[in-house]
Amino acid sequence: MKPSLRLLTAVLFAAAVCHAQQSAQALADVLAGKGILAPEERVRIREAGADDAVQLIAAILQKKGMLSSQEAAMVLPVSPAKLAPAPSVSKVDAPAVTSASRLPVVIYGTALLNSFYNTSLNNNQDVPLFAGKQGSDPSGGDKNFGMTVRQSRIGLRYTGPRVGGALLGGTVEVDMFSGNATLPNSVGFDVPRLRLAFGRADWKDFSVIAGQDWSVFAPLNPTSFSGYAIPDLAASGNLWIRTPQLRAEFRHGFSDKQKLLFQIAATDPNVGDYPGTFATVRTAGVGERGRMPGFDSRVSYSDGGLALGLSSHYGRGKNGGVIGTRTLQTAVDSWGVAGDYVVPVSKYLVFSGEAYEGRALGVFSSGLGESVGAVGTAGQHGVESRGGWLQAQVNWTRAWQTNLVYGLDSLNSRQILAGNRDKTQTYMGNLIYKVAPNVTLA
């Protein structure tokens, strides 16, 4: 039997099992684990519903050259072109490494080794967010070399039964980016950090998600393996956060390719006024003192590879402080508006990026920690910022990819402390080579 026919047989068998379970998610997870499906393709399969999921998988396999048109015709009742998957977009994780057990749980993860050389002082040696002036470190640490694996991650994904017509599922994911033990040889004793922890219920056109997940406000990230634990261009125009939330999603399909998505979430109201020292307790910050959740929303339209989105954020906080002998409190309105886009010019060139404006967006990595100023200063109601990033992704072949990115975060200089930086910009380029489905060099 030809390899393509063996693969088709496996697809049909797994599809039959998935139909019995009223889901093709298990098949999609297996193919994603082998590097055959990209993460965004797996999401499209999940959103397709039970009726179209198997046909979508077959269309994807045909486009990748793993099924001939005659073999795909055995599964597809419609033209494969109508179900063709979207090209790779900017927010891409490394292929998952999966291992199935008797329980409906998939184990996935990425072992990632990073080596780096820095030519100037920065805030974080292996994932720099902003740089200092050369020669500003008297110890000579402004030029340094190192290696780390602390951006490696591991996760568990659960796919459960259908209850009330909804497919139940959930994800828990950690990486090793939480720091090191205070020991002389603790350079490799990395501490786990919670990334994702949520459950979800998915109907055909509606989903409910509860737990810690990516924010729907400004959701895209540049493509990079150097910034894998913290997305590259954070603090330089790339807003991001994984935050506790209760989210609802509404989907509407105008056709097989044209989709409309609306998301709204009640979120943790933190504005980014983090404590300066390590603590095991959580005290109320500016956002929590507002006594209400934050709210994020996004509406997006996709047509094949084209995707356009508009998102917003709002949170109400309360700032407090002492001036002389007086104790004062002022209102803080954290807000933001962002546009995001993915525009495939051809199968070889894809543009993507975001642009935003807002106030008190420190929790999203805008403002370099100056999210809210002290009471009595110009930034007491929140520091205004604006910026964004642009990426040009060139897919030379299926194995070779280049990404060129520019990002900018600009603050209102009148609302920050004198002498502090009011602008951060980053230029980034990378070359990614996919050696094998589960092995990548960058």
N, C-alpha and C positions, 0 to 999 in steps of 0.2 A: 504494500500500500504506500502511495506517495506521501511525503511528509505533510503536504497540505491537506490530503484526505484524512490522514490520521488526526490532524488538528481539528478538521471539521467534525469528525466523529466525536472527538472529545467535547467540542462545543455543543453539539446536539445532545449528547448524553447529559452534560452538566446543565444544559438549558432545561431538559426534562425534569431533572431534580429540582432546579430552581423554581420551575412552574409548580411542582408539587408543594414547594414551600412558599408559593406566591411571591417569589422574589428572584431576580437575577443578580442580586448583590454578591452572593457567594462566588459566582463565576467571575464577576468583574474584579473582585478582590484577588482571586487566584491569578488572573491575567495581569493585573497591576503589579502583583508581587514578582512576576517573572519579567517585568519591564516591558510587557507588550502594550499595556494601556498606560497613558499618562494620567496623573491625578485628576486633571480637569475632565478627561474623558470618562473616568469612573464616576465623577459627579453627574455628568450628563446622563449616564446610564441609570443612575439612581433616580434622577428627576424624570426620566422617560416614562416610568410606570411599568407595570407587569406586562402590558400588552405589546409595548414597543421595545422593551429593553433587549430582548434576544436579537431582534432585527437590527438594532443599533450596534450591538456587538459585532454581528456579522459584517455590517457595513464598514466598521472601523477596521476589522481584520482584512477586508478586501482592499481598502485604501492603503494599508500597510504592505500589501503584496503577499499576504499569507493565505488568501483565498482567491481563486480565480472567479471570473464573473459567472461561470457555469456553476461552481460550487456555492457561491453566494446566492444564486437564484434558487437553490434548494431550500433556503431559509427565508429569503427576502420576498415579501409579496409586492413590494414597491421598488421603484428605482433606487439603487444605492446612493445616487447623487443627492436624493432628498434627505437621506439620513447621514450624510458625510459628516465626520466629526470636525469640530473647530480646530484650527491650528494652535500650536503651543502659545500660551499667553505668558505674561511676565511673572505671575505669582505661581511658581513651580517648585515643588519639593522634590527631593531625590526619590527614585523608585523605592517602594516599600519592599522589605524582605519579609515574606509571610510564611507562617507555619500554622496549619489548621489542626485542631484537635477535635475530640468528640463533642466538646461544647462549641456553640456557634461563636467562637472568639478567634480573631486573627491577630497574630503577633507580627508587628512590623518595626522597622528601625533602620538607622543609618549609622555606621561606624565611619567617622569623619576625622581624618588627620589634616591639620592645618600647620603649615610652616610659613613664617613671616619675617620680614626685615623692615624695620621702621627707620626713617631718616630724620624724624623730629619727635619731640616730646608730644604725647597724646594722653587722653584720659583713660584709655583701655588698650593694653598692648596688642591683644590678638584681634579685637574688633574695635578699632578706633572710631570714635564719633566726631571728635574735633581735635585739631593739632595745636601745639604751642609753638613759640618762636624757637628757632634753632639756637642751641647754646644756652637756653634758659634753665637747664638742669645742671647744677654745679657738679653732680656726681657722674655726669657723662651718660646718663640714661636716655638722652634724647635720640641716640642711635643704638638700636638693639636688635637682637635676633632671638627667635624662640620657636618652639613647636608645642602643640597642644592637641588633645582629642576631646576637650570638654564641650565642644559643640555637637558631639554625638547624641543621638536621641533614640528612645524606644517607646513603643506605644501598644495599647491593646484596643482593638475595635470589636464591638459586639453587635451582632445582627440577630434580633430576636424574632418572635412570632408576630403575626398580625393580630391586633386587638382593636375591635371597633372599626375595622377597615384600615387602620394605620399600621405601618411597618415600624416596629420599635428598634432602636439602636442606641449606641453610645460609644464614646471614645475617652480614653485616659492616656495622656502622653507626657513624658518627662524628658529633659535633657540634663546635662551635667554642668550647667552654667551658673550655679548658685554660689560658687566660691570655693576656697580651699581651707582645709584645717590648718591651724596655726602650729605647724610642726616643721622642723628643718627640711624634711624630705617629703613635704606634702604637695609638691608641684603636680603630682598626678592623682592626688586624693580629692577628686572633684566631687562636689556635693550636688545631689539631684535637685532639680527645679521643676515645679509643676508648670506645664505649658497649657495643656487642654484637659478638661474634665467635664463632659457634658453628656446628657441624654437627649434623645430626639424621637419624635413621632412623626412619620411622613405619610400623608395621604397623597393622592394623585396631584392635586393642585394646591395643597396647603401643608405646612410643617410647623411644629412647635419645638423649640430647642431651649433647654434649661441647663445652665452650668457655665463654665468658663470656656469661651470660644473667641475667635477673632472678632473684632468689632466690625460692624457693617459700615462704619464711617471711614471713608478713605481706605478701602480694603486691599488695594494692590500693593505689591512690593517688587523692587527690581530683582532680576535673576542673578543670583550669586551664591557660591558656596563658601566664600570668605566671611560673609555675614549671614550665617545659617541660624545661629542662636538669637542674634539681634539683627533684624533686616538691615541691609546696607542702606546708607543715606538717611538713617534715623538721625534726627537733629540737623539734617541738611535737606529738608523738604519732603521726607517720607514719613507721613503720619501713620502710626500703627499702635495697637495694644491688643493683648488678649485679656479679656475682662469678664468677671461674673455678670451674667445677663439672663433675662427671660425674653426670648425672641419669637416672633411669628413671621412666617414667610408665605406670600401669596404668589402663585405662578399662573400665567395665562399664555397659551400657545396660539399665535395667529396662524402658524403653519408648522411644518416639521422643523424648520430652521429658525423662524422668527419667534422669539420668546420675550415676555415681559415679566419682570420679577419685582415685587415690592416687599421690603423688609422693614420691620419696626421692632425696637428692643428697648426694654427698661434695663438700665445698667447700674453698676456700682458708680456713685457720683464723684469718685476721686478726681482731683484736678492736677495732681502731680506734686503736691507739697509734701515730699517724702521726708522722714526724719533723717538727720545727718549721721546717726549712729545705729548700729545693729540693735534690734529689739525683738523680743519674742511676743510682745503684746501689740495690739493695734489700737491706737488712740484716734479719736475723731479729728479729721483734718478740715480744711476749708469746705470741701465738697460735702462731707458727711454732716457738717453743722447746718447745711441747708435743709435737712430733714425731708428730703424727697430724692427719688432715683434720678439718674440722668436719662436722657432719651436720645437714641440714635435712630436714624431712618435712612433708607436708600431705595431709589427706584432705578432700574436698569433695563436696557433693551439690548438684545443680542440677535444677530442675524448671521448665522454661520460663525465665521471668525471675528466679525465686527462686534464690539461690545462698548456701550456707552452708559455711564452711570452718574447719578447726582445724589449726594448724600448730605446729611446734616447732623449736627450734635447740639444738644442743649443741656445744661446743668445749672442748678441754682445753689450757691454756697454763701457762707458767711465768714468774713474775715474779722479778726479781733486783735487788739493790741492796746498798749498803754502809751500815752503821750503825756509826759509830766506826771501828774497825779490823776489824770483822767483815763478811764477805761472806755475805749470806743469800739464799736462794731460797724462794719460796712458791708453792703451787699456785694456779692460777686456773681456775675452771670457768665458762665462758661459757654461759649457758643462757637460753632464753626460750620462752614459750608465748603464742600469739596466736589470737584468733578473728576471723574476717572474715565479712561478710554483705552481700548485696544483696537488698533487699526491695522489689519494685514494688507500691505500693499501688494504682496505676492506671497507665494509659499516660501520665498527666500528672505523676505524683509517684513518685519512687524514693528510698528511703533506703539508704544504704550506709555502711560504716565498719569500723573495727578496734578491738580492745582487747587489751592485752598486759601481761605482767609478766616480768621477767627480771633478769639480772645480766651486766655486762660486754658491753653491746650497743652500744658506741660505733661499730662499723663499720656499724650499721644507723641511725645518726644519732640515737641516744638518749644523753642524758647530756652533750651539748655538749662532747664531747671528754674528759670525765672517765669513761672506761670502766674504767680500772684505776688505783688509787692507788699511791703509792710504797711500797716495802717499809718496814714499821714503822708505817704509818698504818692507820686503820680500813677503808680501801678497798683494801688490798693484795691481797685475793682477788677483787676486782671490785666495782664500784659497782652497787647495786640500783636499778632504775627500774621505773616502771609508767606507763601512760597509754593514749592512743588518740585516735581522731577520729571524728566523725559528720558525714555530708553529707546534705543534703536537696536533691535535684535536681528542678527543676520544668521540664517540657517544655511550654511554652506552645503552641507550634506546631512544625512540622518545622524551622523556621528559628530560632526563639527559645528560648533555654534559660537558666535561672538556677540557680546553685549557691550554697548557704549552708553553710559548714563551720566547725566548731569542733574544735580539737585541744589536747591537754594532755600534757606530759612532766614527770613528777615524780620526783625523785631522793631517795634516802635521805640526809637532810641530815647524818647522823652519819658518813657515809663519804666526804665531800668536804672540800676545804680550806675553812677558815673564811673567810667573806666571799664565797664563790662562790655563784652562783645555784643554787637547788635546784628551781626550777620554771619552765617556759616554757609559755605558752599563746598561742594565735593564733585570732583570728576572721577569717574570709575570706568574701567574697562576690564573685560575678562575674556579668556578663550577656554571653552569647555569642550572636552573630548570624551565621548561615550565609548569606552573600550569594549564593554559588554553590557547586557541589559541591567546588571546590578553593580557595575564598576565604572566610575567616572573620574576623570582627571580634569583639574581646572587650574 
